[in-house]
Amino acid sequence: MDLVTSITNVTNKKYLTNLKESLQEKNLLDENRNLNLGQSREEDFLEWFFALKIFKEGRSFSPHTIKAYRSDAKTLLTFMLEHRLSFRDLGFPEVKTYNNYIKTNYANKTAIRKLDFFRRLLEFGYETQFYKVLLSTWVVKPPAKKGHYIIEETRQDQPQTRFQLRELTQEDAELLISYFPKIVKTDTYRMYLQTRNLLIGYFLYTTGLRASELLSLNWGSFRKNRRGNLLVDVIGKGNKPRTIPIKKETKDLLFSYRELLHESTDLNMQDTSPLFYSLYYKEENRFEKKRLTYPALYKIVKSAVKLAAQNTAISPHWFRHTFVTVMLENDVPLVVVKDWAGHSDISTTNLYLERINQDNMEVHLEKVTIFNN
């Protein structure tokens, strides 16, 4: 099995499930019972790296994340094949050459991700004695642009660039959500699909959930606090739990949605049934329900964007950025927004606040009196 085939297989969910069991049979422990890949095949080195450092036990990944890891690995393998290199051949010159290649050919955000993947692989190689020296020392990532930005648009006759924010105004977000139910074309289960789509829009806009978090919601994710307010418990990145309050409008639509499904509206934290479904036609007008997937969610958002004639770059994640900005603009404390959004560090949340303050510079300036009339 060549390395290109390895990377395709190693990012396959079923393959990963059986990987550790199959590698248990191989004698890869040294005299200190530490993992030693010094004499292992390159395919084994790559598989162990993904199993232990990328797809760790208990972690779930969105299709986008898996696609990104696969892309980063293929970029590295393609570079190595073009230069007739093996993993064993990597040393200081090769690391610096690849580092320069990535910084030259990719935008900063993508380059940072690809070089971080490369750095982690080199560190793993050193930890497992595949490499005798810490080659990751020579990986230097480009500086990151602060905030949530996309396409760099070069200004004419200027060396500067400007960045487009990946977020919506409140008006645009509310307008776009109103189109979520309008994209439903089928008459079968029309009311259910329209309500489901509108509820998805409400959740994206009023909770700031990541797409993967939204799709992982079960009916058992919801509960009431002592005051009777509805909450949703979420498992975020790194399996970190957090709790988010649910707005009354979203709550009312949520329970209406459950009634349309002919499912109980009694809260039951043991209920693991998915909150959002796709319907698949079986036979004799019967449909099978399956948990909504990211491609289906992405299609809902993109179809609404097209129908509403909005920015074609808009994706589900734009609503998360919009949520954080709207909360801060309405004076919700920084630490509260940080917890609701599931940011690992408050500095991430603070980036939004810095940008909001920049947008309000003229408001602050009006408070300064210069001339006395």
N, C-alpha and C positions, 0 to 999 in steps of 0.2 A: 504494500500500500504506500503510494507516494505522499509527499507532504501536502499537496493540494487536496488530495482525497481526504487526508487526515483532518484538515481544517473544516471541510464540508461535513464530515461525520461527527466531529467533536462538538459541533454546535447543534447537533440534532438531539432533541430532548430524550428520546428513547435510548440513544447511544450513551448519553451521559448517565442515565440511570444504571446501566450495566457496566460502566467503565471501571469503577473501583473494584468490583468483584472480579473482573477479568484480570486486572493488574495485581490483585492480591497473590495470584499464583506465581508471580515473578519474583526472583530473589533480588530485591533492590534495597535491602537494609544493610548498613555497615555494622562494624563491631559494636558501635554505640547505639544500635537500633535506630539510627537516623536514616532518612531517605537519602540514598546515594545513587545519583544518576550518572556518575562519572564514566561508566562503561555502557550506558544504555543506548539504544537506538534513538535517532532523532525523532521518530514518530512517537516513541514512548515519552520522550522529554516534553514534546508539545502537548500530548494528551494529559500528562500529569499536571502541567502548567494550567491548562483549562480546568481540570477537575479540582485542583486545590486552591488556585488563586483567582480564577474568574467565576466559574459556576460553583460557588461554595454551597455546602449543605444548608437547606432551609431558605435559600434565597430564591425569589421569583424574578423573572425578567420579562420586560415587554418585548414584543417583536422588534421594535426599533433598537433596543439595547443589544439584542442578539445579532441583529443585522450589522450594527456598528462594530461589534467585536469581530465578526466574520470579515468585515471590510478591512479592519486594521490588520488582521492576520494575513489576509490575501495581499495587501499592499506590501507587507514585509516579505512574504514569500515570492512575490513577483520580482521585487528588487533583487532578492538573492539569486533567483533563477537567471535573471538578465546578466548578473555579474558572476555567474557560475560559483556561487558561494553556498556552503552548507552552514548549519548552526555552529559546527565545530570550528569553522574558519573565522568566526567573528572575533575581532580584536579592536584595539584602539582605532586604527585607520578605517576599518569597516563601519564602526559605530559612528564616527564623525562624518563619514561620507553619507551614511543613511540619514543622519541627523540633518545635514545640510540639504539633502534631497527632499525631505519632508517639508522643511521650512521654506524651500524655494517653490515647491509645486502645490502647496495647499494653503488655504486661508488659515489665519491664526487659530481659530477655534478648532478646526479639524486637525491642524498640525499638533496642537496641544494634546488632543485625545490620542492621536496615533503615536506620538512620542511617549506618552504616559504608558500606553500598552507595551511599547518596546522596552521602556525602563523596567516595568514590572517583570517582563520576561527575563531580562538580563539579571535582575536581582534574584529571581527564582533559580536561575541557572547557577548563581554563586552559592545560594543557600543549599543546593542539592549537589554541589561539587561537579556539576556539568562544566562550569567555568572555574578556573583557578583564581581569577581576579575579579574584582567588582567593576565590571565594565559599565554599569549604569552611571558611574561617576561622570562619564563623558557625555551623557545625554543632557542637552540644554534646550529647554522649551522656549518658544517665543513668548513675549509678554501677552497677557490676556487683556482683552477689552472688557472693562467693567460693565456689568448690566446685561440685559436681555435684548440683544440686537441681532439683526440679520443683515442681508446684502449690503456690502460696502459699495457706495456709489461715488466714484471719483468726480470731483468738481472740475469743470473745464478750466484749463489754464492754472490750476492750483494743485499742489502736491497733497493737499489735505483730503480726507475722506469724511463722509457723513454716514451715519448709521440709522437704519430704520428700526424703530422699536417694535418688538413682537407683542403688542398688546392693543386693545381696543379702547375707545372711549366708552363711557357708560351708555351713551345713546346708540352707538354702533353695536355694542354687545346686545342690548335689549332688542334692537331691530333685527339682528341676525338670529337671535333665539326665536323670534316670532315666525321665522321661516322654517324652523326645524320640523314642525308638523305638516307644513305645506308641501314638503317634498314627497310625501306618501302618495303613490299613484294607484296602488291596488285597492279594490273595493273590499277584498277579503281581509277581515280583522283590521279594517281601516281605523276605527276608533282606538283600538289598542295601540297600533303603531304610531298614530298621531300623538297619543298621550305619552307613550314611551319616549318618543323623540323630544317632546317638549320638556319632559322631566329630566332627560339627559342635559338639555340646555340649562335648566335651572340649577342642576348639580354642578355643572362645569363653572357657571358664573358665580354661584353663591357659596361654594365650599372651597374652591381653589384646588380640588383634587387633581392629582396626576391622572392621566388616562388609564394607566395600569391599576391605580387604586380604585378608580371609578368602576372599572370592569370586574374587579375582584369583590365588590360589595355583595353581601348576602342579605336576606331579610333579617337574619340574626345579628347583623351589624348595628341595628338600631335599638335604642333603649331610651327610657325617660329618666331624667334626674329627679331629685326630691321635690323640685318645684313643678314637675310635670312637663318640662321642656324636652323636646325631642333632640337626641344626640346621635351621632354616628361614630362608631369606633373604626379606625382605619389602621391598617398595617402598611407603613410607608417604606422608604428605602432603608436597606440594612435591617429589615424586620423591626423597625422602631414604631411602636404604637403611638397614636395620638387620637384625640377626641375633638370633633368639630360640631358646633351647634347648627341646627337646621332651622332655616327661616320658616315662618308660618305658611307663606305662600307655597314653598317647596313641600312642606309637610302635608298640606291639604291636597296637593296634586299627587303626592306619593301614595296617600291612602286611596284616592280615587283610582289610581293606577292598579293598586292591589285588588280593588273591587272588580275592575274590568277583567282581571285575570281569574276572577272567581277564587281568589286565594285569601286566606285569613288575614285580617288586619290586626290581630292580636300580636303584640310583640313577644317574640320568643328567641332568646339569645342562642338557643341550640339549633335554630333553623339555618341550615347551610345551603338552602336553595338560592340560586343566583337572583340578583335584583333585576338585571336587564337580560332579556332573551332576544335571540333571533329565532324566527319561525321557519321551518323547513317543511315543504310539502311532502307528504308520504303517499297516501292513496285514499280514495273515497272521501275527499275533502277533510282529511285528517292532517294535522301539522305536528311536527316534533319540535319541542323547545330545547334550545341549547344556549349556553352562556354566550352573550354578545362578545365578539372578538374585536381586536383593535382595527383591523381592516374595515369592519362594518361600521365602527364608530367614526373612523376617518372619513368614510364615504358619506355618512350622515352630515358631518360638518362641511365637507367640500360641496355637497349637493346644495346645502342651504346657502353657502357662500356664493355659489354660481347663480342661484335663483334670486338672491338679494343683490346681485351685481356688486359684491364687495371685493376687497383685495384678495386675489387668488392665492396669496401666500399663507392666508390664515389657516391654522390647524387647531386641533383640540387644545394644545398647550398654550395658545394665546389667551385662553380664558383664565388660566391659572395666573399668568402675569397680570391680567386685568384685575382679578380678584385682589391680589396683594396691593396693587396701586390704589384701587378704590377704597380698601380698608384704611390705608394710611392717609389718603386724602380726606377721609372722614374722621380723622383723629383717633382711630383705634390705636392703643399703645403698641409700640414697636415689638415688645416682647410677646404680646398676645398674638399679633399677626405672625410672628416667627413660629410660635407653637402651632397655630392653625395651619400654616403652610407646610409645616414639617421641615423647615430649613435646619440643617445640622449646626449652622453657625449664624449668630445674629448679624454678622457682617454681610451675609448674603441679603438679608432683609433690609439692611441699612442702605444698600445700593439703590433700592427703590426710593427710599426717603431722600437720598442725596439728589436724585434726578428730579423728584417732586419739588424740592427746594430750589433747584435751578430753574424749573418752569415758573416758579413764583417770585423770581427775582424782582420783577417790576412792582409787585405788590409790596415787597419790603422797601423798595426804593421810594415809594410814594409816602412812606412814613417820615422820610428825611426832609426837613424844611431848609431850603437854601436861600430863598429870597424873602425878604420882608416887605410886604406891600403896605 
